[in-house]
Amino acid sequence: MQHANSIDEVIFEEKDAQIFNIPDTKTKLSTLQNYFFPRLEILLRHTLDIVAQVYQVNPYERMTFVYCPSHREKAKENQDFGMVHIGVGAKRGKKPLKIIKENGQPFVLHPTYLTFKVLPSGTIHAELLPFRQGVDDAYIKNISAIIRKHGSMLLPLLSLAHISHRTYDRSHEFLPLYQAMLPEEIGSEGIRLVSPKYYFPVNSDRGFRELTVAFTLLYALAESFICIGEGQEPKLRTRLRQFRRWYVRIGNDEKNVEEKQESLEFLELSELNSYSFVRAGKWWAVLARDKWKCLSCGRSAREDGVSLEVDHIIPRSKGGSDEMINLQTLCKKCNIGKSNKDSTRL
């Protein structure tokens, strides 16, 4: 799906974390989808474009998008996982995988997920979950073996990208990665590789570069795990060399780094008065009432990927209240254009 937004227009703001406080589960899940998915998808597609350049591959041939929460409006049960993520997993193949489930049956869907994850604390990070389900010991040993084989090249790169491995049992956290892959650590709560968590606000000037670097490196591991699961020879050594060449190239651009640091001053500017914080319950109610569309330009969060905001029709500086009748949905661009000098009802 083509989005009107570029990565430079995407921002995750401090107030976004308030969505996790919505008390009604169904409303919360719907709001999380409409509010986070469009921006996360722009970030993901931007990063996959970089993956394609770095590794000379088409990630869409092998990968498919994965989303959480996968809530549907008419679902009988609404399960809240306490987070939002979007990422990639391997497409379903025609043949069973070389991975055996605990019940002895072969896997059809790969157990490896690579995602951008948003947590209720108001953070976002990149995360590789090698085994989101229990797998057989042979597969674990094969994954451990390839990490050990290429450890001298892999581990310094993980350090450069500030990626650590964590396990359900924190006592294993500082073991070498290949040793930490123990049978009891396999599954959705088990071992995972994670970038640092970046607190909102996060955008192209603050956090996206680091998240993209981490995701791109983790893609090399995810691809290798998928190859092993399909009985193919992984290309991890080649991928790590490709990543290292790219990382050195972008690392030499010191001028770009300085310009980005200077642009952070923009974040210190106070928000427009018409964009003052509206408590979460009323905020999502306004967005839902206006059907997740900007009342000025008509673009929507889900279809066009715009970032939606709640605007005070009569600005607070002119005595405007926080009542529903004085609130309307605008995209960021239209809201900036309106500013706090305009009392337009749209």
Buried (B, 14 or more C-beta within 10 A) or exposed (E): EEBBBEBEBBBBBEBBBBBBEBEEBEBBBBBBBBBBBBBBBBBBBBBBEBBEEBBEBEBEEBBEBBBBBEBEEEEEEBEBEEBBBBBBBBEEBEEEBBBBBEEEEEBEBBBBBBBBBBBEEBBBBBBBBBBBBBBBEEBBEBBBEBBBBBBEBBBEBBEBBEBBBBBBBEEBEEEEBBEBBBEEBBBBEBBBBBBBBBBBBBBBBBBBBBBBBBBBBBBBBBBBBBBBBBEEEBBBBEBBEBBBEBBEEBEEEEEEEEEBEEEEEEEEEEEBBBBBEBEBEBBBBBBBEBEBBBBBBEBBBBBBBBBBBBBBBBBBEEEBEBEEEBBBBBBBBBBEEBEBEEBEEB
